[in-house]
Amino acid sequence: MKDDLISRQAAIDYCYQLINVEHQQGSDEMNYGQERVNQTETILHHLEFMPSAQPEIIRCKDCKHHSGSYCHYKYSYGAYVRDDHYCGWAERRTDE
């Protein structure tokens, strides 16, 4: 199984395409087609509510370790950073 990022909207659009194809099929395949539509709609529902695989990016200006233009992260020696910079140690400030 692949573990990569894809567009959630592209996956949802693909599910809708599958549903439309099944609805256009002939009557001899209707029962099988309706079963596939039901399965696709279930997958579609799960896709819409699945948590994002992309981590939240917190800019330095919004980080609790940022003060003025300086980063006070406990495992660093401190550094001057731009407000729009970001890093893997960022924690969103909650005092706003």
DRENPA-3360 file (N, C-alpha, C; in nm, 2 decimals, always signed):
BEGIN
1 = MKDDLISR = +0.08/-0.12/+0.00/+0.00/+0.00/+0.00/+0.09/+0.12/+0.00 ~ +0.05/+0.22/-0.08/+0.13/+0.35/-0.09/+0.09/+0.44/+0.03 ~ +0.19/+0.51/+0.08/+0.17/+0.60/+0.19/+0.21/+0.74/+0.14 ~ +0.13/+0.81/+0.06/+0.16/+0.94/+0.01/+0.04/+1.03/+0.02 ~ +0.07/+1.16/+0.00/-0.04/+1.26/+0.01/-0.11/+1.27/-0.12 ~ -0.24/+1.27/-0.12/-0.32/+1.30/-0.24/-0.42/+1.41/-0.21 ~ -0.48/+1.46/-0.31/-0.58/+1.56/-0.29/-0.71/+1.49/-0.24 ~ -0.76/+1.53/-0.13/-0.89/+1.48/-0.08/-1.00/+1.51/-0.18;
9 = QAAIDYCY = -1.00/+1.63/-0.24/-1.10/+1.67/-0.33/-1.10/+1.58/-0.46 ~ -0.97/+1.55/-0.50/-0.96/+1.46/-0.62/-1.02/+1.32/-0.60 ~ -0.99/+1.27/-0.48/-1.05/+1.14/-0.44/-1.20/+1.14/-0.43 ~ -1.26/+1.25/-0.38/-1.40/+1.27/-0.37/-1.46/+1.28/-0.51 ~ -1.40/+1.36/-0.60/-1.44/+1.37/-0.74/-1.44/+1.24/-0.81 ~ -1.34/+1.16/-0.78/-1.33/+1.03/-0.84/-1.44/+0.94/-0.80 ~ -1.48/+0.94/-0.67/-1.59/+0.86/-0.62/-1.72/+0.91/-0.69 ~ -1.74/+1.04/-0.71/-1.86/+1.08/-0.78/-1.86/+1.03/-0.93;
17 = QLINVEHQ = -1.74/+1.03/-0.99/-1.73/+0.97/-1.12/-1.78/+0.83/-1.13 ~ -1.73/+0.75/-1.03/-1.77/+0.61/-1.02/-1.92/+0.59/-1.00 ~ -1.98/+0.67/-0.92/-2.12/+0.67/-0.90/-2.20/+0.70/-1.03 ~ -2.15/+0.80/-1.10/-2.22/+0.84/-1.22/-2.21/+0.73/-1.33 ~ -2.09/+0.66/-1.34/-2.07/+0.55/-1.43/-2.17/+0.44/-1.40 ~ -2.18/+0.41/-1.27/-2.27/+0.30/-1.23/-2.42/+0.33/-1.26 ~ -2.46/+0.46/-1.24/-2.59/+0.50/-1.27/-2.63/+0.49/-1.42 ~ -2.52/+0.50/-1.51/-2.54/+0.50/-1.65/-2.54/+0.36/-1.71;
25 = QGSDEMNY = -2.51/+0.26/-1.63/-2.50/+0.12/-1.67/-2.64/+0.07/-1.71 ~ -2.65/-0.04/-1.79/-2.78/-0.10/-1.83/-2.85/-0.17/-1.71 ~ -2.97/-0.20/-1.74/-3.06/-0.26/-1.63/-3.02/-0.40/-1.59 ~ -2.95/-0.48/-1.68/-2.90/-0.62/-1.64/-2.79/-0.61/-1.53 ~ -2.73/-0.49/-1.52/-2.62/-0.48/-1.42/-2.67/-0.39/-1.30 ~ -2.80/-0.37/-1.30/-2.86/-0.27/-1.20/-2.83/-0.31/-1.06 ~ -2.85/-0.44/-1.02/-2.83/-0.48/-0.88/-2.68/-0.47/-0.84 ~ -2.60/-0.52/-0.93/-2.45/-0.51/-0.90/-2.41/-0.36/-0.90;
33 = GQERVNQT = -2.47/-0.28/-0.99/-2.43/-0.14/-1.00/-2.48/-0.07/-0.87 ~ -2.60/-0.10/-0.82/-2.65/-0.03/-0.70/-2.56/-0.06/-0.58 ~ -2.52/-0.19/-0.58/-2.43/-0.23/-0.47/-2.30/-0.15/-0.47 ~ -2.25/-0.14/-0.59/-2.12/-0.06/-0.60/-2.14/+0.09/-0.57 ~ -2.26/+0.14/-0.61/-2.29/+0.28/-0.57/-2.29/+0.30/-0.42 ~ -2.36/+0.20/-0.35/-2.37/+0.21/-0.21/-2.23/+0.20/-0.14 ~ -2.14/+0.11/-0.19/-2.01/+0.10/-0.14/-1.93/+0.23/-0.17 ~ -1.94/+0.28/-0.28/-1.87/+0.41/-0.32/-1.92/+0.52/-0.23;
41 = ETILHHLE = -2.05/+0.53/-0.21/-2.10/+0.64/-0.12/-2.05/+0.62/+0.02 ~ -2.03/+0.50/+0.07/-1.98/+0.48/+0.20/-1.83/+0.52/+0.21 ~ -1.75/+0.49/+0.10/-1.62/+0.54/+0.09/-1.61/+0.69/+0.09 ~ -1.70/+0.75/+0.01/-1.71/+0.89/+0.00/-1.73/+0.96/+0.13 ~ -1.82/+0.90/+0.21/-1.85/+0.96/+0.34/-1.73/+0.95/+0.43 ~ -1.65/+0.84/+0.43/-1.53/+0.83/+0.51/-1.42/+0.92/+0.46 ~ -1.41/+0.94/+0.33/-1.31/+1.04/+0.28/-1.34/+1.18/+0.33 ~ -1.47/+1.22/+0.33/-1.50/+1.35/+0.37/-1.47/+1.38/+0.52;
49 = FMPSAQPE = -1.47/+1.28/+0.60/-1.45/+1.30/+0.75/-1.32/+1.25/+0.80 ~ -1.23/+1.21/+0.71/-1.10/+1.16/+0.74/-1.01/+1.27/+0.79 ~ -0.93/+1.25/+0.89/-0.84/+1.36/+0.94/-0.74/+1.39/+0.83 ~ -0.69/+1.51/+0.83/-0.59/+1.55/+0.73/-0.45/+1.49/+0.76 ~ -0.38/+1.45/+0.66/-0.25/+1.39/+0.67/-0.14/+1.50/+0.68 ~ -0.18/+1.62/+0.64/-0.09/+1.73/+0.64/-0.08/+1.79/+0.78 ~ +0.03/+1.80/+0.84/+0.04/+1.87/+0.97/+0.01/+2.02/+0.96 ~ -0.04/+2.07/+1.07/-0.07/+2.21/+1.08/+0.07/+2.29/+1.08;
57 = IIRCKDCK = +0.08/+2.39/+1.00/+0.20/+2.47/+1.00/+0.18/+2.59/+1.08 ~ +0.26/+2.60/+1.19/+0.25/+2.72/+1.28/+0.37/+2.81/+1.25 ~ +0.34/+2.93/+1.22/+0.44/+3.03/+1.19/+0.50/+3.08/+1.32 ~ +0.62/+3.13/+1.32/+0.69/+3.18/+1.44/+0.61/+3.29/+1.51 ~ +0.55/+3.37/+1.44/+0.47/+3.48/+1.50/+0.35/+3.43/+1.59 ~ +0.31/+3.30/+1.56/+0.20/+3.24/+1.63/+0.24/+3.14/+1.74 ~ +0.38/+3.13/+1.75/+0.43/+3.02/+1.84/+0.46/+3.07/+1.98 ~ +0.44/+2.99/+2.07/+0.46/+3.03/+2.21/+0.61/+3.05/+2.25;
65 = HHSGSYCH = +0.70/+3.00/+2.17/+0.84/+3.01/+2.19/+0.90/+3.14/+2.13 ~ +0.81/+3.22/+2.06/+0.86/+3.33/+1.98/+0.83/+3.46/+2.06 ~ +0.93/+3.54/+2.07/+0.92/+3.67/+2.15/+0.99/+3.78/+2.07 ~ +0.92/+3.88/+2.02/+0.98/+3.98/+1.94/+1.02/+3.91/+1.81 ~ +1.15/+3.91/+1.78/+1.20/+3.84/+1.66/+1.30/+3.73/+1.71 ~ +1.28/+3.68/+1.83/+1.37/+3.58/+1.88/+1.29/+3.45/+1.92 ~ +1.36/+3.34/+1.90/+1.30/+3.21/+1.93/+1.36/+3.16/+2.06 ~ +1.28/+3.12/+2.16/+1.33/+3.08/+2.29/+1.30/+2.93/+2.31;
73 = YKYSYGAY = +1.31/+2.85/+2.21/+1.28/+2.71/+2.22/+1.38/+2.64/+2.32 ~ +1.33/+2.56/+2.41/+1.42/+2.51/+2.52/+1.54/+2.42/+2.48 ~ +1.53/+2.36/+2.36/+1.64/+2.28/+2.31/+1.73/+2.35/+2.21 ~ +1.71/+2.47/+2.19/+1.79/+2.55/+2.10/+1.87/+2.65/+2.18 ~ +1.97/+2.71/+2.12/+2.04/+2.82/+2.19/+1.98/+2.95/+2.17 ~ +1.86/+2.95/+2.11/+1.79/+3.07/+2.07/+1.84/+3.12/+1.94 ~ +1.75/+3.19/+1.87/+1.79/+3.23/+1.74/+1.69/+3.35/+1.70 ~ +1.75/+3.44/+1.62/+1.66/+3.54/+1.56/+1.59/+3.48/+1.44;
81 = VRDDHYCG = +1.46/+3.50/+1.43/+1.38/+3.44/+1.32/+1.28/+3.54/+1.27 ~ +1.24/+3.52/+1.14/+1.14/+3.61/+1.09/+1.00/+3.56/+1.13 ~ +0.90/+3.65/+1.14/+0.77/+3.61/+1.18/+0.71/+3.50/+1.09 ~ +0.74/+3.50/+0.96/+0.68/+3.40/+0.87/+0.75/+3.27/+0.87 ~ +0.86/+3.26/+0.94/+0.94/+3.13/+0.95/+0.85/+3.03/+1.03 ~ +0.89/+2.90/+1.01/+0.82/+2.79/+1.09/+0.92/+2.68/+1.11 ~ +0.90/+2.60/+1.21/+0.98/+2.48/+1.24/+0.90/+2.37/+1.29 ~ +0.97/+2.26/+1.32/+0.91/+2.14/+1.37/+0.88/+2.14/+1.52;
89 = WAERRTDE = +0.93/+2.24/+1.59/+0.91/+2.26/+1.73/+0.80/+2.35/+1.77 ~ +0.74/+2.41/+1.67/+0.64/+2.51/+1.70/+0.52/+2.46/+1.78 ~ +0.47/+2.54/+1.87/+0.35/+2.51/+1.95/+0.27/+2.64/+1.95 ~ +0.14/+2.63/+1.91/+0.06/+2.74/+1.89/+0.04/+2.82/+2.03 ~ +0.06/+2.95/+2.03/+0.03/+3.03/+2.14/-0.12/+3.03/+2.18 ~ -0.15/+3.01/+2.30/-0.29/+3.00/+2.34/-0.34/+3.13/+2.42 ~ -0.25/+3.22/+2.44/-0.29/+3.34/+2.52/-0.36/+3.45/+2.45 ~ -0.40/+3.42/+2.32/-0.46/+3.53/+2.24/-0.61/+3.54/+2.26;
% end
